[in-house]
Amino acid sequence: MTATRVNRQFWQWRGFPIAYQHRGTSGSPVILIHGFGAHSDHWRKNLPVLAQQHRVYALDLLGFGYSAKPTPADPLPYTFDTWAALIHDFAEEVIGDPVYLIGNSIGCVAALQVAVTYPEGVRGVGMLNCSLRLMHERYLAQGSPIQRWGTPLVQALLGWKPLGSLFFAQVAQPQALGKILRQAYGRQEAVTDELVNLLLAPARTPGAVDVFLAFIRYSQGPLPQDLLAQTPCPVWIAWGERDPWEPIALGRTLADYDCVQEFVTLPGLGHCPQDEDPDTVNTLIARWLASIPLPTPS
């Protein structure tokens, strides 16, 4: 399919410009939430198709893409609570109606946090290869001595700005990023120069390195299972079975929670199925959205 670009718009949130894209003029509103290191362009193959039936918005979370990148914790920390507040306020101020949230990777955790913290504003959550947060301190506490001590040491070293900046500079290169994406994607042909360039462009903006280093040292906050146990709305999960970062065997355990309606396996796909096989994923998302009854007017 041919991807259609959407004009980037900006909304002010707590004094910071937040970038977003919007397509569609009718139907229930949907917010698409990207993963770590990505931004709203990662949904470029999904926005125009889903917009045939819905008002669709794709956000750049604070610290990512073309949104503001304030110094971590000055004044806002880069946490799921911060991003949940941003998404909730965007839905209230820009959209004005309860929304469906669809995330990829850490975007799924952010979506669940919104549903738990602001339940009145969320009709359903769709998750594509949810981040399992395997570097979380609770997992590390149960790991081997190397994991318990080695991981925090590496995180602390990366927190030293000169070393962290050097590491980021090595990763934020076309060849290095292309290699990382080819590891993550089940469909190698989906890793194009266009994809690499669109993900790299915001990485060269001021503040990007500080956000990157802050998040890779963020081992606290909720795990997805913590949030699923409290989620009051329907949840739909799809998982690329070739994801090397978030193993599908562990992902299947998320389907055990009462709020989860369906767990769909995506053969041959990796960590970002919405970009690897948009035709399949768009069809599945549209089917799920159509299956949720609209609330009865009071």
N, C-alpha and C positions, 0 to 999 in steps of 0.2 A: 504494500500500500504506500501511497505518497503521503509523507508527513506534512501537515499544514501548520505553519508558525502562527502564533497569536501575539498580538501587540501587548507589550509589557506595560502594566499599570502600577501605580504606587498608592499606598494607603499609609497614613501616619498612625503609628501605634506608640503611645507613651513617648512621643517625640522622635521616634525612629521611622525612617521610610521602610516599608515592607513591600516587596515586589510580588505581583501576582499576575496571572493570566486568566482570561474569562472567555468562555464561548457558550452560546445557547441563550435563548430568550424565554423559554417556557419549560414547564416540568419541575419536578422536585430538585432542590439544589444539592449538589455534590461537591465536596472539597477533596482534592487529591493532595496527598502529603508525601513528599519525597523521602529518600533515605539519606544516610550519612555521606557527605561529600557530593551530593547531587543537588538539584534544584528543580524548579517547575518545568524546565525544558525536557526533563527526563520523561514527562508525560505528553510530549509533543505528538506522539502517535495515538494517543487515547482521547485527548481533549476534543478534537473535531467529531469523532465518532460518537462518544458518549453525549455530546451536545445535541445530537439529533433528537434526543428524548428528554434531556435534562439541562438545567442551568449548571454549568460545570466551571469550577474555579480550581486553579493550581497555585499554591502558595510557595514562596521561598521563606522558609523558617528564619527567624532572627539568627544571624550569624552565617547564613548560607546563601549561595546564589547571588542575586543582586539586591538582597535586603541588607540593612545596616549590619555592621559587625563591630559593635561596641566592645571595649576591653572587657574580658570575662569578669563577671561580678561587679562591674562598674557601669551601670547600677544593677544589672540583671545577670544572674548566673545562667549558664547554658544547661538547663535541666528540663525534664519533661513537664514539670509544673509551669515553668516559664512558657514553653511552647504551647501547652494546653490553654493557658490564659490568652495567648495571642490568637490561637485558632478560634476560641470561643468568642472573643471580642470581634474578630473579623466576621464571624457568622452573624453576630448581633448587629454590627454597625454597617456592614457592606451588604449583607444578604437579607437579613431581617426575618428569616424563617428557620425552623429546625432543619438540620442538614444530615446527609449521609456523609460519612468520612471513609475514605479509602486510602490506605497507606502502603508503602513498601519499606521493608527493613525497619529502621528506627521510627519511620513515619507511622508504623502500626502501633508502636508503644505510645507515641504521642496521641494518636487517635483514641486509644483505649483510655488514656489519662483524661482526655476531654469528656468521654462518655461517663467516666466515674465521677469526676469533679463537677461537671455541669450536665447532669443527665437530662434535664428538660430540653436541651437544645440539640440532642443527637437522636436520630431515628434508627441508625444502624451503622455498624463498622465493618468494612471489608479489609482483609489483611492479605497482602501478597508477600510471602516469605518473611514473616515477622522476625525481627531481631530477637534472638533468645538471650542476648546480653551475657554470653558465656564468660566474659571477663569480669563479671560482677563480683564484688567482694565476698558474697555468700558462696559462690561457686569456688572461688579461690581458697576459701577457708576449708573446703572439703577436698582440695586437690593435693597433689604431691608436694613435698617440701620445695621442689624447684618452682612449682607454680605459686605456692604460698609466698615465697620470698623473692623469686626471680621477677615475676610480673610487676609487683609494686616497685622494685628497684628500677626496672626499665622505664616505668611510668615516671618515676622521680627524675631519672636522667633526662628524659625528654622534656621535663618541666624546666630544665635549665635552658634558657632562651637560645644561646648560641648553638647548642647541640640540637635542640628541637627544630630550630630554623633550618639547619643544615639537612636534617632528616626530611623536613617538609619540601625543601628545594629539590631533593632527589626524587621524591614521589611525584611532585607536580611537574613532570616532564612528559611529553607525548609518548615516548617509548616506554617509560616506566608505567604510566597510567594504562596504556594499551595492554601491557602484560598483565596487570592486575585485573583489568576487565575481562580479558580472555580466560583468566582463571575462574572468575565469578560467573561468566555467561556460559550456559550450556550450548548455545548456538554461536559459534565463533564468528559467523558471517555478520552477526548483528553488531560486532565491535568495528565500527567504521571510523574513518578520520573525522567525520562530522560529529559523532558521539564524543570522541576524545576531546576535540576542540571545544565543544559546547560545555563539557564538564570542567575543562581547564580554565576557561576564560575568567570565571569569578574567583578562581584560586589565586589569581594574580592581582586581586584588589586589596587595598589596605585592610589589615585586621584578619585576613583569612588564616594566616599561620597561627595566630593566637587562639582562634576558635577551634582549629584542628587539634592543637595540642591540649586545649582544655577538655575537649570531648573524649579524646583517647585516654585521658586520665580520670574520666567520670565513671567510677565503678560502684556508685551508690544509686539511690533511687529505686523505683519499682522494677520488678521482673514482670514479664507479660502475664504469667500465671497469677501473680498477686492481683492484677487489674481485672483479669477475666473472671476471677472469683467474685468480683463486685459489679461487673458490667450489667446494667439493667436492660440493654437493648439487644436486638439480634446481631450476631456476629457471623460473618462468612469468611472462610479461610481457603486460600489456594496456595500451592507450594510447588515450585520447580524442583523436581526430584534430583537434579544434578547440582544442587546448591552446595558448594564446598565449605561455605562459611556457617550456614545454619542448616545442619543435617535434618533431612526430612523425618528420620526416625524420631528425633526429639520433637520436631514440629508437630507430629501426629498427637503427642500427648496434650497439646492445647485443645484438641477436639473433645476432650473429656468434660469440659465445663458446660454447664446447662445452657448458657447463652449462645453456644456455637451451634448453628443450624446445619452446617455442611463443611466438610474438609475435602477439597478437590486436589488430586495429584496431577501435576503437569509434566508429563513425560518429556525428557530431552531438554528441559529448560533449567536454568540456573537461578541466580539470586534476584534477577530483575526481569521477571517474565513479561511485564507490561511493555518492555522495550524489545525483548527477544522475539516474542510472538504476539504482537498486539491484536491481530485478528481474533485469535482464540480467546485472549484475555478480555478484550472488549465485549465479545459475545457473552462470556460467562458473567462479567460484571453486570451487563444489561439485564441478563436473565435473573440474577439475584435481586437487583433493584426492583424489577417488576414483580417479584414474588412477595415483597413486604407490603402488607395492607397499609394504606394510609390511615392515620388516626381519624376516628369519627368526630366531626365537629361537635363541640359541647353546646 
